[in-house]
Amino acid sequence: MLEVVELVKRYGPVTALDGFTLSVAAGEIVGLVGHNGAGKTTFVEIVSNLLRPDSGHVTIDGKPPSAMRGQVGVAPQHIALYPTVTVREHLRLFGRLGGLRRAALDSAVDDLAGMLRLNEIMDRRTGRLSGGQQRRTQAATALIHRPSMLLLDEPTAGADLETRQAILDVVKQRAGEGAAVVYTTHYLPEITELRATIAVARNGLVIARGTHDELLEGLPGEVRLVLDNEEEVSVSTTEPTATLIDLLKNADRPISAVDVRNPSLDDLYHSLAVRDAS
Ligand SMILES: Nc1ncnc2c1ncn2[C@@H]1O[C@H](COP(=O)(O)OP(=O)(O)OP(=O)(O)O)[C@@H](O)[C@H]1O
């Protein structure tokens, strides 16, 4: 569905993309991760036809981004809503821009208002909404016309749990219907929940690509015990359950807290950096 080959983009002396290559199949969700400045937003802006690359090429369903405007839904990283316009007016406007009319538009607005829990705020101006309500409205503007390609750039940034869950549920539903999704995030639990494959960007390149298990299996997490005298014991381990049992058996003081942490994105970045250095 999406084919991106060897994109290069420079901003003066800064090389934001340096041969960025990524394919996404219909029905696939790709969790695009990487440190700040890795080039994720620049990539999203090129695929959504907001920026031109210096070189390389992009096709969506075999066509260039400029020919696919109606088939792509974009939620930019920074909130981009009209503050004096209501939620309902946003959904209707973006639905119309995506080609929906009359009954099809009405039912798309109703469906999404229900899924994203917008019903109670439909007639409020977006400039007066909370951050989470604005996030849900912004996601709705990307989703309203059921695009076959979705580009969601940190769509849950700053959102509470309920907003995050509502957005994740609708993204999963759309992928289940065949949409190709690129979802940039700094949260591994979102990728796990979306059952997304992973692409890791660094310095303008995709340096690792695979399933969740392929990239994270075998990475150590951490088991931490806090003793009643506030002393802490923490162990990096690939076998958290066995390690926890061992630590509990051998603790010579009462334990006041236990924490088991699965591998994180930072563990993944660290293992890739170690791999590249060796
Ligand atoms: N308009 C611009 N002018 C100059 N430099 C830019 C511009 N936009 C991005 N950059 C630079 O390009 C590089 C890639 O930025 P980009 O925003 O694509 O990264 P990112 O992976 O999305 O980061 P984040 O996780 O912080 O959103 C960074 O070094 C950034 O400072």
The ligand as an ORCA input file, in Angstrom:
! r2SCAN-3c Opt
* xyz 0 1
  N      11.328     23.141      9.395
  C      12.509     22.703      9.844
  N      13.608     23.481      9.715
  C      14.814     23.057     10.147
  N      15.037     21.850     10.724
  C      13.976     21.042     10.874
  C      12.667     21.423     10.452
  N      11.813     20.402     10.743
  C      12.561     19.442     11.314
  N      13.863     19.818     11.387
  C      14.982     18.999     11.917
  O      14.977     17.749     11.234
  C      15.271     16.689     12.129
  C      14.121     15.669     12.129
  O      12.979     16.268     12.753
  P      11.562     15.545     12.880
  O      10.612     16.541     13.481
  O      11.209     14.939     11.576
  O      11.895     14.384     13.952
  P      10.897     13.486     14.831
  O      11.458     12.116     14.779
  O       9.501     13.682     14.377
  O      11.078     14.087     16.283
  P      10.013     14.126     17.527
  O       9.953     12.740     18.110
  O      10.673     15.124     18.444
  O       8.707     14.611     17.005
  C      15.541     17.329     13.490
  O      16.932     17.526     13.602
  C      14.818     18.659     13.386
  O      15.418     19.626     14.222
*
